[in-house]
């Protein structure tokens, strides 16, 4: 099984920035897999990558270099997924979805999109909510699909998934969101919410 290889975190100075490590990322415009550099500058951590079509993209990766160093002490490979949903000989993230055989850890907090509808158009949202508003398509799994997703999560091994973040779009736009949450609880999954209406 071929995995994305990440080099040692040895630092070398490149002008005003200090390289922390090299990894892979994606172009935010076309999702092409790119080599990327993670580096420290001005006590913050950034990631830089260059797409041959869309050019260089530099993004803030971690707001505090000191906090990044603390968090990085917890990085370790897990036991892997013994019951993946997608069998892969070679890692092809992000070209496919699902818990695949290349994962090195179990699901800590799974995510389920319960709707792509939203009544906001936040510039920073990673989900293109306008599709639901503009009528291109609407995605809302029915109760049977939700229950199936919960059963799949609970069947994960070596550690069964036990928590799910409901997200979207705006989950609270579903008239039956209480029923969705009830199904999750019936299947032994603790629900969490990622939405704006409760803030």
PATI-669318 format. One record per atom (N, C-alpha, C): x, y, z; atom name; residue in one letter. Coordinates in Angstrom, 2 decimals. Atoms other than C-alpha are relative to their C-alpha. Layout:
// residues N
       px       py       pz  lolum  rodren
        X        Y        Z     CA       a
...
END
This chain:
// residues 199
       px       py       pz  lolum  rodren
     0.85    -1.18     0.00      N       x
     0.00     0.00     0.00     CA       x
     0.89     1.24     0.00      C       x
    -0.83    -1.20     0.11      N       x
     1.58     3.30    -1.11     CA       x
    -0.71     1.17     0.67      C       x
     0.56    -1.14    -0.70      N       x
     0.99     6.25     1.19     CA       x
     0.74     1.27    -0.37      C       x
    -0.67    -1.28     0.19      N       x
     1.77     9.94     0.91     CA       x
     1.14     0.05     1.01      C       x
    -1.16    -0.06    -0.88      N       x
     5.28    10.26     2.33     CA       x
     0.26     1.44     0.40      C       x
    -0.29    -1.33    -0.53      N       x
     6.04    13.23     4.54     CA       x
     1.41    -0.04     0.56      C       x
    -1.41     0.03    -0.42      N       x
     9.67    14.11     5.11     CA       x
     0.15     0.39     1.46      C       x
    -0.34    -0.34    -1.38      N       x
    11.33    14.62     8.47     CA       x
    -0.23     1.48     0.24      C       x
     0.30    -1.39    -0.31      N       x
    10.52    17.86    10.25     CA       x
     1.25     0.82     0.28      C       x
    -1.22    -0.80    -0.20      N       x
    14.10    19.12    10.14     CA       x
    -0.18     1.36    -0.67      C       x
     0.18    -1.36     0.50      N       x
    14.30    22.85     9.59     CA       x
     1.21     0.45    -0.80      C       x
    -1.07    -0.68     0.71      N       x
    16.32    24.75     7.06     CA       x
    -0.51     1.41    -0.29      C       x
     0.41    -1.38     0.17      N       x
    16.28    28.50     6.65     CA       x
    -0.05     0.36    -1.48      C       x
     0.17    -0.51     1.35      N       x
    14.98    30.02     3.43     CA       x
    -0.41     1.47     0.13      C       x
     0.31    -1.42    -0.16      N       x
    15.22    33.78     3.89     CA       x
    -0.68     0.25     1.32      C       x
     0.71    -0.37    -1.21      N       x
    12.65    35.07     6.36     CA       x
    -0.90    -1.11     0.51      C       x
     0.83     1.11    -0.46      N       x
    10.87    31.74     6.59     CA       x
     0.87    -1.20     0.31      C       x
    -0.73     1.19    -0.41      N       x
    11.96    28.50     8.17     CA       x
    -0.85    -1.22    -0.33      C       x
     0.74     1.19     0.41      N       x
    10.86    25.24     6.55     CA       x
    -0.14    -0.96     1.17      C       x
     0.28     0.99    -1.05      N       x
     9.23    22.82     8.98     CA       x
    -0.01    -1.40    -0.62      C       x
     0.10     1.30     0.66      N       x
     8.38    19.96     6.60     CA       x
    -0.58     0.18    -1.39      C       x
     0.62     0.05     1.31      N       x
     7.27    19.04     3.13     CA       x
    -1.09    -1.06     0.03      C       x
     1.14     0.91     0.01      N       x
     3.96    17.33     2.43     CA       x
    -0.67     0.09    -1.36      C       x
     0.80    -0.19     1.19      N       x
     1.26    17.18    -0.22     CA       x
    -1.29     0.70     0.39      C       x
     1.25    -0.71    -0.21      N       x
    -1.83    19.33    -0.56     CA       x
    -0.73     0.03    -1.33      C       x
     0.75    -0.10     1.25      N       x
    -4.33    20.28    -3.24     CA       x
    -0.14     1.46    -0.40      C       x
     0.30    -1.35     0.50      N       x
    -4.93    23.30    -5.43     CA       x
    -1.44     0.33     0.41      C       x
     1.36    -0.35    -0.41      N       x
    -7.97    25.15    -4.01     CA       x
    -0.94     0.26    -1.17      C       x
     0.84    -0.25     1.17      N       x
    -9.19    25.82    -7.56     CA       x
    -0.35    -1.26    -0.77      C       x
     0.24     1.17     0.86      N       x
    -8.79    22.49    -9.39     CA       x
     0.18    -1.34     0.71      C       x
    -0.20     1.20    -0.81      N       x
    -8.02    19.97    -6.60     CA       x
     1.15    -0.88    -0.48      C       x
    -1.18     0.76     0.42      N       x
    -4.80    18.86    -8.31     CA       x
     0.90    -0.24     1.22      C       x
    -0.90     0.32    -1.09      N       x
    -2.47    17.09    -5.87     CA       x
     1.35     0.66    -0.27      C       x
    -1.23    -0.78     0.16      N       x
     0.61    19.27    -5.30     CA       x
     0.95    -0.27     1.16      C       x
    -0.97    -0.04    -1.08      N       x
     3.83    19.15    -3.33     CA       x
    -0.18     1.32     0.73      C       x
     0.21    -1.21    -0.79      N       x
     3.62    21.65    -0.50     CA       x
     1.08     0.12     1.07      C       x
    -0.96    -0.30    -1.05      N       x
     5.93    23.31     1.99     CA       x
    -0.75     0.60     1.19      C       x
     0.53    -0.56    -1.23      N       x
     4.93    23.95     5.60     CA       x
     1.16     0.74     0.65      C       x
    -1.11    -0.80    -0.53      N       x
     6.99    26.77     7.09     CA       x
    -0.49     0.99     1.05      C       x
     0.27    -1.00    -1.03      N       x
     7.18    29.19    10.01     CA       x
     0.49     1.35    -0.47      C       x
    -0.39    -1.38     0.28      N       x
     7.23    32.93     9.50     CA       x
    -0.77     0.89     0.97      C       x
     0.62    -0.94    -0.94      N       x
     6.55    35.63    12.08     CA       x
    -0.85    -0.70     1.05      C       x
     0.65     0.77    -1.07      N       x
     5.56    33.04    14.72     CA       x
    -1.32    -0.64    -0.41      C       x
     1.17     0.69     0.52      N       x
     2.85    31.60    12.48     CA       x
     0.47    -1.08    -0.97      C       x
    -0.33     1.09     0.92      N       x
     2.77    28.47    10.31     CA       x
    -0.84     0.14    -1.26      C       x
     0.65    -0.15     1.29      N       x
     1.94    28.69     6.61     CA       x
     0.24    -1.24    -0.86      C       x
    -0.22     1.03     0.99      N       x
     1.56    26.24     3.74     CA       x
     0.02     0.67    -1.36      C       x
    -0.13    -0.57     1.34      N       x
     2.69    27.10     0.23     CA       x
     0.05    -1.13    -1.02      C       x
     0.00     0.98     1.09      N       x
     2.07    25.18    -2.99     CA       x
    -0.15     0.75    -1.31      C       x
     0.06    -0.64     1.31      N       x
     2.30    25.94    -6.69     CA       x
    -0.72    -0.93    -0.97      C       x
     0.74     0.74     1.03      N       x
    -0.27    24.74    -9.23     CA       x
     0.47     0.50    -1.36      C       x
    -0.45    -0.46     1.32      N       x
     0.96    24.79   -12.84     CA       x
    -1.05     0.81    -0.75      C       x
     1.08    -0.73     0.67      N       x
    -2.43    26.16   -13.92     CA       x
    -0.39     1.27     0.75      C       x
     0.54    -1.11    -0.78      N       x
    -3.46    28.46   -11.06     CA       x
     1.04     0.77     0.81      C       x
    -1.07    -0.75    -0.66      N       x
    -0.09    29.56    -9.68     CA       x
     0.17    -0.34     1.47      C       x
    -0.34     0.24    -1.40      N       x
     1.17    29.85    -6.12     CA       x
    -1.16     0.34     0.92      C       x
     1.01    -0.24    -1.03      N       x
    -1.14    29.63    -3.14     CA       x
     0.69    -0.14     1.35      C       x
    -0.55     0.04    -1.35      N       x
     0.02    30.48     0.36     CA       x
    -1.15     0.24     0.97      C       x
     1.10    -0.10    -0.95      N       x
    -2.36    29.92     3.27     CA       x
     0.52    -0.14     1.42      C       x
    -0.30     0.17    -1.41      N       x
    -2.21    30.29     7.02     CA       x
    -0.41    -1.40     0.40      C       x
     0.23     1.39    -0.37      N       x
    -1.92    26.74     8.36     CA       x
    -0.26    -0.12     1.50      C       x
     0.16     0.01    -1.45      N       x
    -1.66    27.42    12.12     CA       x
     0.34     1.40     0.50      C       x
    -0.18    -1.38    -0.43      N       x
    -2.02    30.79    13.85     CA       x
     1.12     0.24     0.99      C       x
    -1.06    -0.14    -0.99      N       x
     0.65    30.11    16.46     CA       x
     1.02    -1.13    -0.19      C       x
    -1.05     1.01     0.17      N       x
     3.97    28.35    15.87     CA       x
     0.21    -0.78     1.29      C       x
    -0.17     0.68    -1.29      N       x
     4.26    27.56    19.59     CA       x
    -1.09    -1.05     0.20      C       x
     1.10     0.96    -0.14      N       x
     0.83    25.90    19.60     CA       x
     0.16    -1.13    -1.00      C       x
    -0.26     1.03     1.02      N       x
     1.70    24.05    16.38     CA       x
     1.00    -1.03     0.53      C       x
    -1.01     0.91    -0.54      N       x
     4.78    22.60    18.08     CA       x
    -0.60    -0.90     1.09      C       x
     0.64     0.81    -1.05      N       x
     2.69    21.45    21.06     CA       x
    -0.91    -1.06    -0.62      C       x
     0.91     0.95     0.64      N       x
     0.06    19.83    18.83     CA       x
     0.77    -1.08    -0.75      C       x
    -0.74     0.97     0.81      N       x
     2.69    18.15    16.65     CA       x
     0.62    -1.13     0.83      C       x
    -0.53     1.07    -0.84      N       x
     3.94    16.13    19.64     CA       x
    -0.98    -1.17     0.08      C       x
     1.01     1.06    -0.03      N       x
     0.69    14.13    19.36     CA       x
    -0.13    -0.73    -1.34      C       x
     0.10     0.65     1.31      N       x
     1.19    13.18    15.69     CA       x
     0.62    -1.38     0.06      C       x
    -0.52     1.35     0.12      N       x
     1.56     9.46    15.35     CA       x
    -0.96    -0.82    -0.84      C       x
     0.85     0.88     0.79      N       x
     0.29     6.78    13.05     CA       x
    -0.84    -0.85     0.93      C       x
     0.88     0.85    -0.79      N       x
    -2.68     4.87    14.39     CA       x
     0.08    -1.45    -0.44      C       x
     0.04     1.42     0.33      N       x
    -3.64     1.24    13.96     CA       x
    -0.60    -0.26    -1.37      C       x
     0.60     0.15     1.31      N       x
    -5.28     1.89    10.62     CA       x
    -1.46    -0.38     0.09      C       x
     1.41     0.38     0.08      N       x
    -8.78     1.06     9.49     CA       x
    -0.06    -1.45    -0.45      C       x
     0.06     1.42     0.32      N       x
    -9.39    -2.69     9.59     CA       x
    -1.23    -0.36    -0.81      C       x
     1.21     0.25     0.79      N       x
   -12.76    -2.37     7.89     CA       x
    -0.31     1.22    -0.87      C       x
     0.22    -1.19     0.83      N       x
   -12.39     0.35     5.24     CA       x
    -1.20    -0.16    -0.93      C       x
     1.11    -0.01     0.95      N       x
   -15.28     1.33     3.00     CA       x
     0.50    -0.02    -1.43      C       x
    -0.56    -0.10     1.34      N       x
   -13.01     1.91     0.00     CA       x
     1.37    -0.67     0.02      C       x
    -1.29     0.69     0.09      N       x
   -10.19    -0.50    -0.88     CA       x
     0.87     0.71    -1.03      C       x
    -0.91    -0.73     0.87      N       x
    -7.18     1.26    -2.38     CA       x
     1.37    -0.66     0.01      C       x
    -1.38     0.46     0.07      N       x
    -3.82    -0.02    -3.61     CA       x
     0.96     1.17     0.19      C       x
    -0.83    -1.20    -0.05      N       x
    -2.48     3.53    -3.79     CA       x
    -0.88     1.17     0.42      C       x
     0.73    -1.16    -0.49      N       x
    -3.55     6.70    -2.02     CA       x
    -0.33     0.93    -1.17      C       x
     0.38    -0.94     1.06      N       x
    -5.52     9.01    -4.33     CA       x
    -0.83     1.15     0.55      C       x
     0.69    -1.16    -0.57      N       x
    -6.83    11.67    -1.94     CA       x
     0.34     1.23    -0.85      C       x
     1.40    -0.03    -0.41      N       x
    -8.82    13.78    -2.66     CA       x
    -0.93    -0.50    -1.10      C       x
     0.78     0.42     1.16      N       x
   -10.05    11.99    -5.78     CA       x
    -1.08    -1.02     0.31      C       x
     1.07     0.90    -0.41      N       x
   -12.27     9.59    -3.86     CA       x
    -0.37     0.34     1.43      C       x
     0.44    -0.28    -1.35      N       x
   -14.22     9.73    -0.64     CA       x
    -0.28    -1.29     0.74      C       x
     0.29     1.16    -0.84      N       x
   -14.78     7.37     2.22     CA       x
     1.22    -0.44     0.75      C       x
    -1.10     0.54    -0.79      N       x
   -12.68     5.65     4.83     CA       x
     0.67    -1.08    -0.84      C       x
    -0.67     0.93     0.90      N       x
   -10.11     3.91     2.64     CA       x
     1.11    -0.74     0.72      C       x
    -1.01     0.87    -0.59      N       x
    -7.45     1.30     3.27     CA       x
     1.33     0.71     0.22      C       x
    -1.22    -0.76    -0.24      N       x
    -4.76     4.01     3.28     CA       x
    -0.04     0.82     1.29      C       x
     0.10    -0.76    -1.24      N       x
    -6.05     5.65     6.47     CA       x
     0.86    -0.62     1.07      C       x
    -0.87     0.47    -1.05      N       x
    -3.62     5.39     9.34     CA       x
    -0.63     0.09     1.38      C       x
     0.66    -0.12    -1.28      N       x
    -6.13     6.10    12.08     CA       x
    -1.50    -0.24    -0.17      C       x
     1.45     0.19     0.03      N       x
    -9.76     5.49    12.99     CA       x
    -0.70     1.36    -0.05      C       x
     0.78    -1.24     0.01      N       x
   -12.54     8.06    12.79     CA       x
    -0.12     0.53     1.42      C       x
     0.15    -0.65    -1.29      N       x
   -12.30    10.43    15.72     CA       x
    -1.33     0.71     0.09      C       x
     1.28    -0.69     0.11      N       x
   -15.24    12.60    14.70     CA       x
    -0.37    -0.03    -1.48      C       x
     0.46     0.09     1.39      N       x
   -17.04    11.66    11.49     CA       x
    -0.88     1.20    -0.32      C       x
     0.85    -1.10     0.45      N       x
   -18.94    14.24     9.44     CA       x
    -1.07    -0.54    -0.93      C       x
     1.09     0.36     0.89      N       x
   -22.31    13.85     7.75     CA       x
    -0.69     1.27    -0.47      C       x
     0.73    -1.12     0.58      N       x
   -23.72    16.45     5.40     CA       x
    -1.47    -0.39    -0.05      C       x
     1.42     0.33    -0.04      N       x
   -27.44    16.42     6.15     CA       x
    -0.82     0.83    -0.98      C       x
     0.65    -0.82     1.04      N       x
   -28.32    19.13     3.63     CA       x
     1.06     0.89    -0.63      C       x
    -0.86    -1.01     0.61      N       x
   -26.63    21.41     1.15     CA       x
    -0.72     1.34    -0.08      C       x
     0.72    -1.27    -0.04      N       x
   -29.24    24.10     1.71     CA       x
     0.59     0.90     1.08      C       x
    -0.42    -0.98    -1.00      N       x
   -28.19    27.28     3.51     CA       x
    -0.59     1.34    -0.40      C       x
     0.54    -1.33     0.29      N       x
   -29.68    30.74     3.83     CA       x
     1.04     1.10     0.15      C       x
    -1.11    -0.95     0.00      N       x
   -26.25    32.38     4.06     CA       x
     0.92    -0.32    -1.18      C       x
    -1.02     0.25     1.02      N       x
   -23.42    32.71     1.54     CA       x
     1.35     0.47     0.53      C       x
    -1.25    -0.40    -0.65      N       x
   -20.38    32.95     3.81     CA       x
     1.19    -0.27    -0.92      C       x
    -1.14     0.12     0.91      N       x
   -17.19    33.53     1.81     CA       x
     0.96    -1.09     0.43      C       x
    -0.99     0.95    -0.50      N       x
   -15.16    31.20     4.03     CA       x
    -0.53    -1.44     0.05      C       x
     0.58     1.34    -0.10      N       x
   -17.52    28.20     3.86     CA       x
     0.66    -0.94    -1.00      C       x
    -0.65     0.97     0.87      N       x
   -15.82    25.10     2.48     CA       x
    -1.00    -0.82    -0.80      C       x
     1.03     0.73     0.73      N       x
   -19.13    23.73     1.18     CA       x
    -0.73     1.00    -0.88      C       x
     0.60    -0.95     0.93      N       x
   -20.56    25.40    -1.91     CA       x
    -1.52     0.01     0.16      C       x
     1.40     0.03    -0.36      N       x
   -23.96    26.13    -0.41     CA       x
    -0.90     0.63    -1.06      C       x
     0.85    -0.65     1.00      N       x
   -25.17    28.24    -3.32     CA       x
    -0.69    -1.01    -0.91      C       x
     0.63     1.00     0.88      N       x
   -25.88    25.07    -5.30     CA       x
    -1.41    -0.32     0.47      C       x
     1.33     0.29    -0.53      N       x
   -28.80    24.33    -2.99     CA       x
    -0.95     1.16    -0.20      C       x
     0.85    -1.18     0.16      N       x
   -30.09    27.88    -3.22     CA       x
    -0.35     0.25    -1.46      C       x
     0.21    -0.30     1.41      N       x
   -29.72    28.14    -6.98     CA       x
    -0.76    -1.11    -0.72      C       x
     0.82     1.04     0.59      N       x
   -31.58    24.90    -7.59     CA       x
     0.75    -0.99    -0.86      C       x
    -0.75     0.95     0.82      N       x
   -28.73    22.99    -9.28     CA       x
    -0.27    -1.43     0.47      C       x
     0.39     1.28    -0.59      N       x
   -29.41    20.06    -6.94     CA       x
    -0.18     0.21     1.49      C       x
     0.12    -0.05    -1.44      N       x
   -30.41    19.41    -3.38     CA       x
     0.39    -1.36     0.54      C       x
    -0.44     1.24    -0.62      N       x
   -28.67    16.81    -1.25     CA       x
    -0.51    -0.05     1.43      C       x
     0.46     0.26    -1.36      N       x
   -30.46    15.52     1.85     CA       x
    -0.24    -1.51     0.13      C       x
     0.22     1.44    -0.15      N       x
   -30.02    11.86     2.82     CA       x
    -1.31    -0.27     0.75      C       x
     1.25     0.35    -0.69      N       x
   -33.30    10.21     3.80     CA       x
     0.32    -0.81     1.26      C       x
    -0.20     0.67    -1.29      N       x
   -33.80     8.40     7.11     CA       x
     0.67    -1.36    -0.16      C       x
    -0.63     1.30     0.24      N       x
   -32.84     5.01     5.66     CA       x
     1.49     0.17    -0.28      C       x
    -1.41    -0.27     0.30      N       x
   -29.59     6.46     4.30     CA       x
     0.75     0.43     1.26      C       x
    -0.63    -0.44    -1.25      N       x
   -28.83     8.17     7.63     CA       x
     0.28    -1.20     0.89      C       x
    -0.17     1.19    -0.84      N       x
   -29.36     4.91     9.51     CA       x
     1.13    -0.88    -0.55      C       x
    -1.06     0.78     0.62      N       x
   -27.12     3.10     7.02     CA       x
     1.38     0.59     0.26      C       x
    -1.28    -0.66    -0.29      N       x
   -24.36     5.67     7.52     CA       x
     0.42    -0.22     1.45      C       x
    -0.32     0.23    -1.42      N       x
   -24.60     5.24    11.30     CA       x
     0.47    -1.44     0.21      C       x
    -0.40     1.41    -0.11      N       x
   -24.36     1.44    10.96     CA       x
     1.41    -0.19    -0.56      C       x
    -1.34     0.08     0.58      N       x
   -21.30     1.84     8.73     CA       x
     1.04     0.56     0.97      C       x
    -0.91    -0.61    -0.97      N       x
   -19.67     4.15    11.29     CA       x
     0.24    -0.93     1.19      C       x
    -0.13     0.89    -1.16      N       x
   -20.37     1.73    14.15     CA       x
     0.73    -1.30    -0.35      C       x
    -0.67     1.23     0.42      N       x
   -18.93    -1.16    12.09     CA       x
     1.50     0.18    -0.21      C       x
    -1.43    -0.23     0.18      N       x
   -15.51     0.47    11.82     CA       x
     0.80    -0.78     1.04      C       x
    -0.91     0.72    -0.89      N       x
   -12.66    -1.54    13.33     CA       x
     1.42     0.47    -0.27      C       x
     0.09     0.67    -1.29      N       x
   -10.45    -1.69    15.34     CA       x
    -0.83     0.76     1.02      C       x
     0.77    -0.80    -0.95      N       x
   -12.39     1.13    17.04     CA       x
    -1.29     0.46    -0.69      C       x
     1.26    -0.44     0.61      N       x
   -16.10     1.58    16.24     CA       x
    -0.18     1.51     0.14      C       x
     0.30    -1.42    -0.07      N       x
   -17.01     5.16    15.37     CA       x
    -1.16     0.24     0.94      C       x
     1.08    -0.25    -0.96      N       x
   -19.17     6.71    18.06     CA       x
    -0.47     1.45     0.04      C       x
     0.43    -1.40     0.00      N       x
   -19.53    10.41    17.22     CA       x
    -0.08     0.51    -1.43      C       x
     0.26    -0.51     1.34      N       x
   -20.86    12.29    14.22     CA       x
    -0.35     1.47     0.10      C       x
     0.32    -1.41     0.10      N       x
   -20.85    15.97    13.40     CA       x
    -0.95     0.17    -1.18      C       x
     0.92    -0.28     1.09      N       x
   -23.90    16.95    11.41     CA       x
     0.32     1.38    -0.54      C       x
    -0.44    -1.24     0.62      N       x
   -23.04    19.65     8.94     CA       x
    -0.73     0.19    -1.32      C       x
     0.63    -0.26     1.28      N       x
   -24.02    21.08     5.59     CA       x
     0.73     1.11    -0.72      C       x
     1.21    -0.72    -0.14      N       x
   -25.26    23.67     4.42     CA       x
    -0.30     0.29     1.47      C       x
     0.49    -0.32    -1.36      N       x
   -27.29    24.63     7.46     CA       x
    -0.92    -1.13     0.44      C       x
     0.79     1.15    -0.43      N       x
   -28.50    21.46     9.23     CA       x
    -1.38     0.35     0.55      C       x
     1.27    -0.35    -0.63      N       x
   -31.28    23.30    11.07     CA       x
    -1.08     0.40    -1.00      C       x
     1.02    -0.26     1.02      N       x
   -33.05    24.03     7.77     CA       x
    -0.83    -1.26    -0.30      C       x
     0.78     1.24     0.19      N       x
   -34.18    20.38     7.73     CA       x
    -1.14    -0.02     1.01      C       x
     1.16     0.08    -0.90      N       x
   -37.70    20.11     9.15     CA       x
     0.08    -1.24     0.89      C       x
    -0.06     1.26    -0.73      N       x
   -36.88    16.58    10.31     CA       x
     1.34    -0.21     0.71      C       x
    -1.32     0.14    -0.61      N       x
   -33.51    17.30    11.96     CA       x
    -0.08    -0.74     1.34      C       x
     0.15     0.73    -1.26      N       x
   -34.83    16.00    15.30     CA       x
    -0.09    -1.50    -0.25      C       x
     0.08     1.42     0.36      N       x
   -35.65    12.69    13.60     CA       x
     1.37    -0.54    -0.39      C       x
    -1.36     0.40     0.39      N       x
   -32.14    12.54    12.09     CA       x
     0.85    -0.23     1.25      C       x
    -0.76     0.13    -1.25      N       x
   -30.61    13.10    15.53     CA       x
    -0.46    -1.22     0.80      C       x
     0.52     1.16    -0.71      N       x
   -32.91    10.46    17.04     CA       x
     0.53    -1.30    -0.60      C       x
    -0.55     1.19     0.67      N       x
   -31.75     7.89    14.45     CA       x
     1.45    -0.19     0.41      C       x
    -1.40     0.09    -0.41      N       x
   -28.14     8.69    15.30     CA       x
     0.11    -0.59     1.40      C       x
    -0.05     0.48    -1.38      N       x
   -28.78     8.13    19.00     CA       x
    -0.43    -1.46     0.10      C       x
     0.45     1.39     0.00      N       x
   -30.69     4.90    18.34     CA       x
     1.10    -0.95    -0.45      C       x
    -1.08     0.84     0.52      N       x
   -27.63     3.58    16.49     CA       x
     1.28     0.11     0.83      C       x
    -1.15    -0.09    -0.90      N       x
   -25.28     4.47    19.36     CA       x
     1.04     1.03    -0.40      C       x
    -0.91    -1.05     0.46      N       x
   -23.76     7.57    17.76     CA       x
    -0.36     1.31     0.69      C       x
     0.20    -1.28    -0.67      N       x
   -23.31    10.81    19.68     CA       x
     0.02     1.13    -1.03      C       x
     0.04    -1.07     1.01      N       x
   -24.42    13.78    17.52     CA       x
     0.62     1.30     0.50      C       x
    -0.51    -1.35    -0.22      N       x
   -22.61    17.11    17.34     CA       x
    -0.46     0.82    -1.18      C       x
     0.54    -0.83     1.07      N       x
   -23.67    20.08    15.28     CA       x
     1.00     1.07    -0.43      C       x
    -0.83    -1.04     0.58      N       x
   -21.76    22.41    12.97     CA       x
    -0.93     0.88    -0.81      C       x
     0.96    -0.89     0.66      N       x
   -24.18    25.19    12.15     CA       x
     0.02     1.35     0.68      C       x
    -0.06    -1.35    -0.53      N       x
   -24.81    28.84    12.80     CA       x
    -1.23     0.40     0.82      C       x
     1.24    -0.46    -0.62      N       x
   -28.36    29.00    14.13     CA       x
    -0.01    -0.12     1.53      C       x
    -0.03     0.12    -1.46      N       x
   -27.43    27.98    17.69     CA       x
     1.00     0.93     0.63      C       x
    -1.01    -0.89    -0.57      N       x
   -24.64    30.53    18.12     CA       x
    -0.61     1.28     0.50      C       x
END
